[in-house]
Amino acid sequence: MADSIAVLSPGDEARVLGYEDPTTPYARHLLSLGLVPGTALKLVRRAPLGDPVEIHFRGSRVVLRPNEATGLLLERI
């Protein structure tokens, strides 16, 4: 079963399984940033109210809004 970024806690690591709908503009944007299937990422921190979240992958840090990244399917590692 796939997880979403919303269920991860700071320090959790996950691997990208894919996207619910890879044709959406936001999914295409995340793909262009390198969040392709198989990419490992780590949730670094959450803002005090939970939005946005900072992730680290492939030497980069990116801030995402969890409600926009709900289509990102993850597997905890």
C-alpha positions as CSV (number, residue, x, y, z in Angstrom):
1,M,0.0,0.0,0.0
2,A,1.3,3.4,-0.9
3,D,1.7,6.3,1.5
4,S,1.4,10.0,0.9
5,I,3.7,12.7,2.1
6,A,1.0,13.7,4.6
7,V,1.6,10.6,6.7
8,L,5.4,11.0,6.9
9,S,7.1,12.5,10.0
10,P,10.4,14.4,10.1
11,G,13.2,12.0,9.7
12,D,11.1,9.4,7.8
13,E,12.5,8.1,4.5
14,A,10.5,7.0,1.6
15,R,10.9,5.9,-2.1
16,V,8.8,7.3,-4.9
17,L,6.5,4.6,-6.4
18,G,4.9,6.9,-8.9
19,Y,1.9,9.3,-9.2
20,E,-1.8,8.8,-9.1
21,D,-2.1,10.9,-12.3
22,P,1.3,11.7,-13.8
23,T,-0.3,14.0,-16.4
24,T,-1.3,16.8,-14.0
25,P,0.8,19.9,-14.2
26,Y,2.0,19.5,-10.6
27,A,3.1,15.9,-11.1
28,R,5.0,16.9,-14.3
29,H,6.7,19.6,-12.3
30,L,7.7,17.2,-9.6
31,L,9.0,14.8,-12.2
32,S,11.0,17.5,-13.8
33,L,12.6,18.2,-10.4
34,G,13.8,14.6,-10.3
35,L,11.1,13.0,-8.2
36,V,10.9,10.0,-10.5
37,P,9.9,6.5,-9.5
38,G,12.7,4.9,-7.5
39,T,14.0,8.2,-6.0
40,A,14.7,8.0,-2.3
41,L,13.7,11.1,-0.2
42,K,13.7,12.1,3.4
43,L,11.2,14.4,5.1
44,V,13.4,17.0,6.8
45,R,10.8,19.1,8.6
46,R,7.3,20.4,8.7
47,A,6.2,24.0,9.3
48,P,4.6,24.5,12.7
49,L,1.1,24.1,11.3
50,G,2.1,21.2,9.1
51,D,2.2,23.0,5.7
52,P,4.6,23.1,3.9
53,V,7.1,20.3,4.3
54,E,10.7,20.2,3.4
55,I,12.1,17.1,1.7
56,H,15.7,16.2,0.8
57,F,16.5,14.1,-2.3
58,R,19.5,13.7,-4.6
59,G,21.4,16.5,-2.9
60,S,18.5,19.0,-3.2
61,R,16.0,20.4,-0.7
62,V,12.6,21.2,-1.9
63,V,9.5,22.6,0.0
64,L,6.2,21.1,-0.9
65,R,2.6,21.7,0.1
66,P,1.2,18.4,1.2
67,N,-2.2,19.1,-0.3
68,E,-0.6,19.6,-3.7
69,A,1.6,16.6,-3.4
70,T,-1.1,14.1,-2.5
71,G,-0.8,12.4,-5.8
72,L,2.8,11.5,-5.0
73,L,2.8,7.8,-4.1
74,L,5.5,6.8,-1.6
75,E,6.8,3.6,0.1
76,R,8.5,4.0,3.5
77,I,12.0,2.7,3.6
